[in-house]
Amino acid sequence: MGGRFFDIGVVGGVRVLSAPFVALGPAGVAVRTRLKGLTGGDEEVLVLVGAHLGSLASKDLAVRCRDGLDHSTDTWAMRKRGLTAGSSSRWAGSITKATHDQWALARRGQTAHLQNLEAGIKTIRHRLSLPIGEKGSKRAPGGYRTRQEWHEKARRLHVLEDRLASVRADHEAGRVRVVRGGRRLLGTRHNLDAAQLSDEEWRQQWEAARRFLQADGESGKRFGNETIRVTPDGEVSIKLPTPLAGLANGKHGRYVLACRVEFPHRGTEWADRVEANRAVAYRIHLEVERGRWYLTASWQYPPTPTIPIAAALAHGVIGVDTNADHLAAWRLDRHGNPTGNPRRFTYDLTGTTGHRDAQVRHALTRLLNWAKACGVKAIAVEDLDFTTEKTREKHGGKRRFRQLISGMPTGRLRARLTSMADQTGIAIIAVDPAYTSKWGAQHWQKPLTTINRKTTRHDAASIAIGRRAQGHPVRRRTAPPPAHRSDEQGHRIVQARPEALGREETRPRVPGPRTRCAGPGPGAKAGDQRAQHRPGHAAEHESWQQDSLPLSL
């Protein structure tokens, strides 16, 4: 949630749980629409401009990678001046900014890879130091099962150490390795049969991925962007680079596309920004598989202030347990009691990236619609981070488990849920994920399983997540000590908070029958134990009470 993760501490063998917090909302938005009605000349101009600017972006990225840690504002200005001659000052600014973002992303990936190698080496060294066949614990793996496996892991340790030394040297020198167009697509070139692509089809995807047709917005400029301009009535025009200025069909070296665009989603918000000349960034790209051109508009705004967690929990909460193929959810009232039946929102994360993203959005849409129907203003989720759990050496023999945690869309769900919930007025509360599945199954799975309802471990975990967000302990109501079970002392439980009024008093008697054969009680005399029909009670000596017959008759 917003890039924040919990600090892990251990006290007495149990992790110290961090307090739940309300996640920040999104700080920007991006909407996409299709460029319909493009002519053949429009597509040819877009291809030429994208290829020309893409070659400049490739050269600039190579220069930035060579600079490494020696980069400064002076070198940035020098690169921008060199690009301006072949494009324009605004195109040069967009190219250099995209280059810096790509270099920073590669740098973060390099750091994560470095940490993963260090974790793997640490695990192998620990397991090699143990006797062969020694069993491990829940928190530390044991020794290797056979001597052959021990020997193979000893060789792998040397491989990882050499790899770590190389990556560490690159990291200290500021060297990163970046492929414009994507390393995965580049690797597909050597496996065209497996990808079911011909050489020509792969070449089209490669060239489309390396084109550059994106421009940052400028507040105060006409319609928020001088390079790629979109008017309120949907006219799209592009400022052509200097070498391609002869292709212009409009004033001041601009090329106006034949199509008109509109944004079905957030179109009113986009129009307000454009008419007010506020910054809007645009990107034009081609999806080769469909043969369609798209325009993406994006802008930033201050994040929505978070509401206090107490106000968000005033109407209860929905606890959500994230899994590899579904979201398990259960609604809890403001006292932490599960109400109704659990819900499950499934998704299929196989296939293309667009299909996976659509599946996640569909599941989250159903979750948010259910929350609105229930009147709940808060959804509690785990702040999951499997970065340190994906090392091959920690779960080497558990291939299915490694595939399971790798398949969980934690990052995609985190970004999508906070963005979609911000528009519905529902707060997202992030909780510490420690022991939610274990404690939920221990305290809630069996009591909530009935003949007509089978409570799964994931359903029980959603209750634990929701109760942790509310500040309640995960365990159910516990029986009081024997000395406190009498009516004289009062019934005490761990459910009530210390500041709750009357938590040490006797619970009031609710008028109504206790059993089917007993009539409704007086209610007002529920706390008076003398009102019960017991021997020796003063009520038995009233005038209407019949005396007991002697046993001798």
C-alpha positions as CSV (number, residue, x, y, z in Angstrom):
1,M,0.0,0.0,0.0
2,G,1.7,3.1,-1.2
3,G,5.1,1.3,-1.1
4,R,5.0,0.9,2.7
5,F,5.9,-2.4,4.2
6,F,5.9,-3.6,7.8
7,D,9.1,-3.8,9.9
8,I,9.5,-7.4,11.2
9,G,10.6,-7.8,14.8
10,V,10.6,-11.0,16.9
11,V,9.9,-11.1,20.6
12,G,9.7,-14.5,22.3
13,G,9.5,-16.4,19.1
14,V,6.5,-14.4,17.8
15,R,6.6,-11.5,15.4
16,V,5.8,-8.1,16.7
17,L,2.6,-7.0,14.8
18,S,2.5,-3.6,13.3
19,A,-0.6,-1.4,13.7
20,P,-3.0,-1.2,10.9
21,F,-3.2,2.0,8.8
22,V,-5.4,3.5,6.1
23,A,-3.7,3.2,2.7
24,L,-3.2,6.4,0.7
25,G,-5.2,6.8,-2.4
26,P,-3.8,7.2,-5.9
27,A,-1.8,10.2,-6.9
28,G,-2.6,10.0,-10.6
29,V,-4.8,8.5,-13.3
30,A,-4.5,7.2,-16.8
31,V,-7.3,6.6,-19.3
32,R,-7.1,5.1,-22.8
33,T,-9.1,5.4,-25.9
34,R,-8.8,4.1,-29.5
35,L,-7.8,6.2,-32.4
36,K,-10.6,5.2,-34.8
37,G,-10.7,6.3,-38.4
38,L,-7.0,6.8,-39.1
39,T,-6.0,7.0,-42.7
40,G,-3.1,5.2,-44.3
41,G,-1.2,8.5,-44.4
42,D,-1.8,9.0,-40.7
43,E,-0.5,5.6,-39.8
44,E,2.6,6.2,-42.0
45,V,3.4,9.5,-40.2
46,L,2.9,7.9,-36.8
47,V,5.3,5.1,-37.7
48,L,8.0,7.5,-39.1
49,V,7.8,9.9,-36.1
50,G,7.8,7.0,-33.6
51,A,10.8,5.3,-35.3
52,H,12.8,8.6,-35.5
53,L,12.2,9.5,-31.9
54,G,12.8,5.9,-30.8
55,S,16.2,6.0,-32.3
56,L,17.0,9.2,-30.4
57,A,15.7,7.6,-27.2
58,S,17.9,4.5,-27.7
59,K,21.0,6.7,-28.1
60,D,20.1,8.8,-25.1
61,L,19.6,5.7,-23.0
62,A,23.0,4.3,-24.0
63,V,24.6,7.6,-23.0
64,R,22.8,7.6,-19.6
65,C,23.9,4.0,-18.9
66,R,27.5,4.9,-19.7
67,D,27.4,7.9,-17.2
68,G,26.3,5.6,-14.4
69,L,26.7,7.3,-11.0
70,D,28.5,10.2,-12.6
71,H,25.2,11.7,-13.9
72,S,24.5,15.3,-13.0
73,T,22.4,18.2,-14.1
74,D,25.1,19.4,-16.4
75,T,25.3,16.1,-18.3
76,W,21.5,16.1,-18.4
77,A,21.5,19.5,-20.0
78,M,24.2,18.5,-22.5
79,R,22.2,15.4,-23.5
80,K,19.0,17.5,-23.9
81,R,20.8,20.0,-26.1
82,G,22.1,17.2,-28.3
83,L,18.6,15.8,-28.8
84,T,17.0,19.2,-29.5
85,A,18.7,19.5,-32.8
86,G,17.1,16.3,-34.1
87,S,13.7,16.8,-32.6
88,S,12.6,19.8,-30.5
89,S,13.2,21.1,-27.0
90,R,9.9,19.6,-25.7
91,W,10.5,16.2,-27.4
92,A,14.0,16.2,-26.0
93,G,12.7,16.9,-22.5
94,S,10.2,13.9,-22.8
95,I,13.0,11.6,-24.1
96,T,15.4,12.4,-21.3
97,K,12.8,12.1,-18.6
98,A,11.7,8.7,-20.0
99,T,15.4,7.7,-20.0
100,H,15.9,8.6,-16.4
101,D,12.7,6.7,-15.4
102,Q,13.9,3.6,-17.3
103,W,17.4,3.7,-15.7
104,A,15.9,4.1,-12.2
105,L,13.6,1.1,-12.8
106,A,16.5,-1.0,-13.9
107,R,18.5,0.2,-10.8
108,R,15.7,-0.9,-8.5
109,G,15.5,-4.3,-10.2
110,Q,19.3,-4.7,-9.9
111,T,19.0,-4.0,-6.1
112,A,16.2,-6.5,-5.7
113,H,18.3,-9.1,-7.6
114,L,21.2,-8.4,-5.4
115,Q,19.1,-9.0,-2.2
116,N,17.7,-12.2,-3.7
117,L,21.2,-13.6,-4.3
118,E,22.3,-12.7,-0.8
119,A,19.3,-14.4,0.7
120,G,19.9,-17.6,-1.4
121,I,23.6,-17.7,-0.5
122,K,22.7,-17.3,3.2
123,T,20.2,-20.2,3.1
124,I,22.6,-22.5,1.3
125,R,25.4,-21.9,3.7
126,H,23.0,-22.5,6.7
127,R,21.8,-25.8,5.2
128,L,25.3,-27.0,4.3
129,S,26.5,-26.4,7.9
130,L,23.8,-28.9,9.2
131,P,24.2,-32.7,9.2
132,I,22.6,-34.5,6.3
133,G,19.0,-35.4,7.0
134,E,18.5,-33.1,9.9
135,K,15.0,-31.9,10.1
136,G,14.2,-28.2,10.1
137,S,11.8,-26.1,12.0
138,K,8.9,-23.8,10.9
139,R,11.3,-20.8,10.8
140,A,14.5,-22.4,9.5
141,P,15.2,-25.1,7.0
142,G,17.0,-28.3,7.9
143,G,19.9,-30.1,6.3
144,Y,19.9,-31.5,2.9
145,R,18.3,-34.9,2.5
146,T,21.1,-36.8,0.7
147,R,24.8,-36.4,0.2
148,Q,24.2,-36.0,-3.6
149,E,21.9,-33.0,-3.0
150,W,24.5,-31.6,-0.5
151,H,27.2,-31.9,-3.2
152,E,25.0,-30.2,-5.9
153,K,24.1,-27.3,-3.5
154,A,27.8,-26.9,-2.7
155,R,28.5,-26.4,-6.4
156,R,25.6,-24.0,-6.7
157,L,26.9,-22.0,-3.8
158,H,30.0,-21.2,-5.8
159,V,27.9,-20.2,-8.9
160,L,25.8,-17.9,-6.8
161,E,28.8,-16.3,-5.2
162,D,30.4,-15.6,-8.5
163,R,27.1,-14.2,-9.8
164,L,26.8,-12.0,-6.6
165,A,30.3,-10.6,-7.1
166,S,29.4,-9.6,-10.6
167,V,26.1,-8.0,-9.7
168,R,27.6,-6.2,-6.8
169,A,30.4,-4.8,-8.9
170,D,27.9,-3.5,-11.4
171,H,25.8,-2.0,-8.6
172,E,28.7,-0.2,-7.0
173,A,29.8,1.1,-10.4
174,G,26.3,2.2,-11.3
175,R,26.1,-0.1,-14.4
176,V,22.7,-1.3,-15.4
177,R,21.6,-3.4,-18.4
178,V,18.5,-2.2,-20.1
179,V,16.8,-3.4,-23.3
180,R,14.5,-0.9,-25.1
181,G,11.5,-3.0,-26.2
182,G,11.8,-5.4,-23.3
183,R,14.2,-8.3,-22.5
184,R,11.4,-10.8,-22.7
185,L,10.4,-9.8,-26.2
186,L,14.1,-9.9,-27.2
187,G,14.3,-13.5,-25.8
188,T,11.3,-14.5,-27.8
189,R,13.3,-14.0,-30.9
190,H,15.1,-17.2,-30.2
191,N,11.9,-19.2,-29.4
192,L,9.5,-18.2,-32.2
193,D,8.0,-21.6,-32.5
194,A,7.1,-21.8,-28.8
195,A,5.6,-18.2,-29.1
196,Q,3.8,-19.2,-32.3
197,L,5.2,-16.2,-34.1
198,S,6.8,-15.8,-37.5
199,D,9.9,-13.7,-38.0
200,E,7.9,-10.9,-39.6
201,E,5.3,-10.9,-36.8
202,W,8.0,-10.7,-34.1
203,R,9.8,-7.9,-36.1
204,Q,6.5,-5.9,-36.1
205,Q,6.1,-6.2,-32.3
206,W,9.8,-5.3,-31.7
207,E,9.6,-2.2,-33.8
208,A,6.3,-1.1,-32.2
209,A,7.8,-1.6,-28.7
210,R,10.8,0.6,-29.5
211,R,8.9,3.5,-31.0
212,F,8.7,6.7,-28.9
213,L,5.5,8.7,-29.1
214,Q,4.9,10.1,-25.6
215,A,5.0,13.7,-24.4
216,D,4.7,15.2,-20.9
217,G,2.2,17.9,-20.2
218,E,2.8,21.5,-19.2
219,S,0.4,23.6,-17.1
220,G,-0.3,27.0,-18.6
221,K,0.2,25.8,-22.2
222,R,-2.7,25.5,-24.6
223,F,-4.8,22.5,-23.7
224,G,-2.1,21.3,-21.3
225,N,0.4,19.9,-23.9
226,E,2.2,21.6,-26.7
227,T,3.8,18.4,-28.2
228,I,0.8,16.1,-28.5
229,R,-2.3,18.3,-28.4
230,V,-5.9,17.1,-27.9
231,T,-8.6,19.7,-28.1
232,P,-11.8,19.5,-26.1
233,D,-13.7,18.5,-29.2
234,G,-11.3,15.5,-29.8
235,E,-8.9,16.8,-32.4
236,V,-5.4,15.2,-32.1
237,S,-2.3,16.9,-33.5
238,I,1.4,16.2,-33.2
239,K,4.3,18.6,-33.3
240,L,6.6,17.0,-35.9
241,P,10.4,16.8,-35.2
242,T,12.6,19.1,-37.3
243,P,13.8,16.5,-39.8
244,L,10.1,15.5,-40.5
245,A,8.6,19.0,-40.6
246,G,7.8,18.5,-44.3
247,L,5.1,16.1,-43.5
248,A,3.0,18.7,-41.7
249,N,-0.5,19.3,-42.8
250,G,-1.3,22.1,-40.2
251,K,0.1,25.3,-39.0
252,H,3.4,25.7,-37.1
253,G,4.8,22.3,-38.2
254,R,2.0,20.2,-36.8
255,Y,0.3,17.1,-38.2
256,V,-3.4,16.8,-37.5
257,L,-4.9,13.3,-37.4
258,A,-8.1,12.6,-39.4
259,C,-9.8,11.0,-36.4
260,R,-11.6,12.4,-33.4
261,V,-11.3,10.9,-29.9
262,E,-13.3,10.9,-26.7
263,F,-12.6,9.3,-23.3
264,P,-15.6,7.2,-22.1
265,H,-14.0,6.9,-18.7
266,R,-13.3,10.1,-16.7
267,G,-14.0,12.1,-19.9
268,T,-15.5,15.0,-17.9
269,E,-12.5,15.2,-15.6
270,W,-10.2,15.1,-18.6
271,A,-12.2,17.9,-20.4
272,D,-12.1,20.1,-17.3
273,R,-8.3,19.8,-17.2
274,V,-7.9,20.5,-20.9
275,E,-10.2,23.5,-20.9
276,A,-8.3,24.9,-17.9
277,N,-4.9,24.4,-19.6
278,R,-3.7,22.0,-16.9
279,A,-0.9,19.5,-17.7
280,V,-2.0,16.3,-19.4
281,A,0.6,13.7,-20.6
282,Y,-0.2,11.7,-23.8
283,R,1.1,8.4,-25.3
284,I,0.3,7.0,-28.7
285,H,1.1,3.3,-29.3
286,L,0.1,0.4,-31.6
287,E,-1.1,-3.0,-30.5
288,V,0.2,-5.2,-33.3
289,E,-1.9,-8.2,-32.4
290,R,-5.1,-6.2,-33.0
291,G,-3.7,-3.7,-35.5
292,R,-5.2,-0.8,-33.5
293,W,-3.7,2.5,-32.4
294,Y,-4.5,3.8,-29.0
295,L,-4.1,7.2,-27.1
296,T,-3.4,7.2,-23.4
297,A,-3.9,10.4,-21.3
298,S,-2.6,10.6,-17.8
299,W,-2.3,13.3,-15.2
300,Q,-1.5,13.8,-11.5
301,Y,-3.4,15.2,-8.6
302,P,-2.9,15.5,-4.9
303,P,-3.8,12.2,-3.1
304,T,-7.1,12.1,-1.3
305,P,-6.6,12.8,2.5
306,T,-7.1,9.6,4.5
307,I,-9.9,9.5,7.0
308,P,-9.3,8.4,10.6
309,I,-9.3,4.6,11.0
310,A,-12.0,4.8,13.7
311,A,-14.3,6.7,11.3
312,A,-13.7,4.1,8.5
313,L,-14.6,1.2,10.9
314,A,-17.7,2.8,12.2
315,H,-20.0,0.6,10.0
316,G,-18.0,-2.5,10.2
317,V,-15.3,-3.9,7.9
318,I,-14.9,-6.5,5.2
319,G,-11.8,-8.7,5.7
320,V,-10.2,-10.0,2.4
321,D,-7.7,-12.8,2.2
322,T,-5.7,-12.7,-1.1
323,N,-5.0,-16.0,-2.8
324,A,-3.6,-17.2,-6.1
325,D,-6.9,-17.7,-7.8
326,H,-9.6,-15.9,-5.6
327,L,-10.3,-13.3,-2.9
328,A,-12.0,-14.7,0.2
329,A,-14.1,-12.1,2.0
330,W,-16.3,-12.0,5.0
331,R,-18.2,-9.0,6.5
332,L,-17.7,-8.2,10.2
333,D,-19.8,-5.8,12.3
334,R,-18.2,-3.1,14.3
335,H,-17.8,-5.5,17.2
336,G,-15.7,-7.9,15.2
337,N,-18.4,-10.6,14.7
338,P,-18.8,-12.2,11.3
339,T,-22.2,-11.6,9.8
340,G,-23.9,-13.4,6.9
341,N,-22.0,-15.9,4.7
342,P,-18.5,-15.7,3.3
343,R,-18.0,-14.5,-0.3
344,R,-15.5,-15.6,-2.9
345,F,-14.4,-13.6,-5.9
346,T,-12.5,-15.7,-8.3
347,Y,-10.1,-14.7,-11.1
348,D,-8.0,-16.5,-13.7
349,L,-4.4,-15.3,-14.0
350,T,-3.5,-17.3,-17.1
351,G,-3.2,-15.9,-20.6
352,T,-2.1,-12.5,-21.8
353,T,-1.3,-9.5,-19.6
354,G,-4.5,-7.8,-20.7
355,H,-6.6,-10.8,-19.7
356,R,-5.0,-11.1,-16.3
357,D,-5.5,-7.4,-15.6
358,A,-9.2,-7.6,-16.7
359,Q,-9.7,-10.6,-14.4
360,V,-8.3,-8.6,-11.4
361,R,-10.4,-5.6,-12.2
362,H,-13.5,-7.7,-12.5
363,A,-13.0,-9.4,-9.1
364,L,-12.3,-6.0,-7.4
365,T,-15.4,-4.5,-9.0
366,R,-17.6,-7.2,-7.6
367,L,-15.9,-6.8,-4.2
368,L,-16.5,-3.1,-4.1
369,N,-20.1,-3.4,-5.3
370,W,-20.8,-5.9,-2.5
371,A,-19.2,-3.5,0.0
372,K,-21.4,-0.7,-1.1
373,A,-24.5,-2.9,-0.9
374,C,-23.6,-3.8,2.6
375,G,-23.0,-0.2,3.6
376,V,-19.5,-0.9,4.7
377,K,-16.9,1.9,4.4
378,A,-13.7,-0.1,5.0
379,I,-12.0,-3.1,3.4
380,A,-9.1,-4.7,5.3
381,V,-6.4,-6.4,3.3
382,E,-3.0,-7.9,4.1
383,D,0.1,-5.8,3.3
384,L,1.8,-8.7,1.5
385,D,5.3,-8.6,0.2
386,F,6.8,-11.9,-1.2
387,T,10.1,-10.3,-2.4
388,T,12.1,-12.1,0.2
389,E,10.1,-15.3,-0.1
390,K,10.6,-16.0,-3.8
391,T,14.2,-17.2,-3.4
392,R,14.7,-20.6,-4.9
393,E,16.9,-21.8,-2.1
394,K,14.4,-21.2,0.7
395,H,11.6,-23.3,-0.8
396,G,13.7,-25.3,-3.3
397,G,11.9,-28.6,-2.8
398,K,8.4,-27.0,-2.7
399,R,8.0,-26.1,-6.3
400,R,4.2,-25.9,-6.1
401,F,4.5,-23.5,-3.1
402,R,7.0,-21.3,-5.0
403,Q,4.7,-21.2,-8.0
404,L,1.8,-20.3,-5.6
405,I,3.4,-17.3,-4.0
406,S,4.8,-16.2,-7.3
407,G,1.4,-16.3,-8.9
408,M,-0.3,-14.1,-6.3
409,P,-1.0,-10.6,-7.9
410,T,0.0,-8.7,-4.7
411,G,1.3,-5.6,-6.5
412,R,-1.4,-5.5,-9.1
413,L,-4.1,-5.9,-6.5
414,R,-2.6,-3.3,-4.2
415,A,-2.5,-0.7,-7.0
416,R,-5.9,-1.5,-8.5
417,L,-7.8,-1.7,-5.2
418,T,-6.6,1.6,-3.8
419,S,-7.3,3.3,-7.1
420,M,-10.8,1.8,-7.6
421,A,-11.8,2.2,-3.9
422,D,-10.9,5.9,-4.0
423,Q,-13.7,6.6,-6.4
424,T,-16.3,4.8,-4.2
425,G,-15.5,6.4,-0.9
426,I,-14.3,3.1,0.6
427,A,-11.2,3.2,2.8
428,I,-8.5,0.4,2.4
429,I,-6.9,-0.6,5.6
430,A,-3.6,-2.5,5.5
431,V,-2.8,-4.9,8.3
432,D,0.2,-7.0,9.2
433,P,-0.1,-10.4,7.5
434,A,1.6,-12.4,10.2
435,Y,-0.3,-15.6,11.4
436,T,-3.6,-14.6,9.9
437,S,-4.2,-17.9,8.1
438,K,-2.9,-20.0,11.1
439,W,-4.8,-18.2,13.8
440,G,-7.9,-17.8,11.7
441,A,-8.1,-21.5,11.1
442,Q,-7.4,-22.2,14.7
443,H,-10.1,-20.0,16.2
444,W,-12.7,-19.5,13.5
445,Q,-12.8,-22.3,11.0
446,K,-14.4,-25.1,13.1
447,P,-16.9,-22.9,15.0
448,L,-18.3,-21.4,11.8
449,T,-18.6,-24.7,9.9
450,T,-22.1,-26.0,9.8
451,I,-24.0,-28.6,7.9
452,N,-25.0,-26.1,5.2
453,R,-21.8,-24.1,5.2
454,K,-18.2,-25.3,4.9
455,T,-15.8,-22.7,6.1
456,T,-12.4,-22.9,4.5
457,R,-9.1,-21.8,5.8
458,H,-9.1,-18.8,3.6
459,D,-12.6,-17.7,4.9
460,A,-11.3,-18.0,8.5
461,A,-8.2,-15.9,7.5
462,S,-10.5,-13.1,6.2
463,I,-12.1,-12.9,9.7
464,A,-8.6,-12.7,11.3
465,I,-7.7,-9.9,8.9
466,G,-10.9,-7.9,9.6
467,R,-10.6,-8.3,13.4
468,R,-6.9,-7.2,13.3
469,A,-7.9,-4.1,11.4
470,Q,-10.5,-3.3,14.1
471,G,-8.0,-3.8,16.8
472,H,-9.6,-6.9,18.2
473,P,-7.6,-10.0,19.1
474,V,-8.0,-12.8,16.5
475,R,-9.2,-15.4,19.0
476,R,-12.9,-15.7,19.7
477,R,-14.6,-14.9,23.0
478,T,-12.8,-16.8,25.7
479,A,-14.4,-18.2,28.8
480,P,-13.7,-16.2,32.0
481,P,-11.9,-17.8,34.9
482,P,-14.0,-20.1,37.1
483,A,-14.1,-17.5,39.9
484,H,-15.7,-15.0,37.5
485,R,-18.4,-17.3,36.0
486,S,-21.0,-16.7,38.7
487,D,-23.6,-14.0,38.5
488,E,-22.2,-12.3,41.6
489,Q,-19.0,-11.4,39.9
490,G,-20.5,-10.7,36.5
491,H,-19.7,-12.3,33.1
492,R,-16.4,-10.9,31.7
493,I,-14.9,-11.6,28.4
494,V,-11.9,-10.3,26.4
495,Q,-14.3,-8.9,23.7
496,A,-15.0,-5.6,25.4
497,R,-12.4,-2.8,25.2
498,P,-10.9,-1.5,28.5
499,E,-12.6,1.9,27.9
500,A,-16.1,0.4,27.3
501,L,-18.6,1.5,29.9
502,G,-20.1,-1.3,32.0
503,R,-17.7,-4.0,30.8
504,E,-17.4,-5.3,34.4
505,E,-21.2,-5.3,35.1
506,T,-23.8,-8.0,34.7
507,R,-25.2,-8.2,31.2
508,P,-28.8,-6.9,31.1
509,R,-31.5,-9.4,30.6
510,V,-33.3,-9.1,27.2
511,P,-37.0,-9.6,27.6
512,G,-38.2,-12.7,25.9
513,P,-38.4,-16.4,26.4
514,R,-35.2,-18.2,27.2
515,T,-36.6,-21.6,26.0
516,R,-39.6,-22.7,24.0
517,C,-41.4,-23.8,27.1
518,A,-40.8,-20.8,29.3
519,G,-42.7,-17.5,29.0
520,P,-41.1,-14.1,28.5
521,G,-39.2,-12.9,31.6
522,P,-39.9,-9.7,33.4
523,G,-36.9,-8.0,32.0
524,A,-36.7,-5.3,34.6
525,K,-35.9,-7.9,37.3
526,A,-33.4,-9.9,35.3
527,G,-30.5,-8.6,37.4
528,D,-32.3,-9.5,40.7
529,Q,-31.5,-13.1,41.5
530,R,-34.2,-13.1,44.2
531,A,-36.9,-13.0,41.6
532,Q,-36.1,-16.6,40.6
533,H,-38.3,-19.3,42.0
534,R,-35.8,-20.8,44.5
535,P,-36.3,-22.3,47.9
536,G,-36.0,-19.8,50.7
537,H,-36.9,-16.8,48.5
538,A,-39.0,-14.1,50.1
539,A,-41.5,-14.4,47.4
540,E,-42.6,-17.9,48.5
541,H,-43.9,-16.4,51.8
542,E,-46.4,-14.1,50.1
543,S,-50.1,-14.5,50.9
544,W,-50.9,-16.2,47.6
545,Q,-48.2,-18.9,48.0
546,Q,-49.6,-22.3,49.0
547,D,-47.9,-24.0,51.9
548,S,-46.2,-27.3,51.3
549,L,-48.1,-30.4,52.3
550,P,-46.6,-32.5,55.1
551,L,-44.9,-35.6,53.9
552,S,-46.8,-37.7,56.5
553,L,-50.2,-37.4,54.8
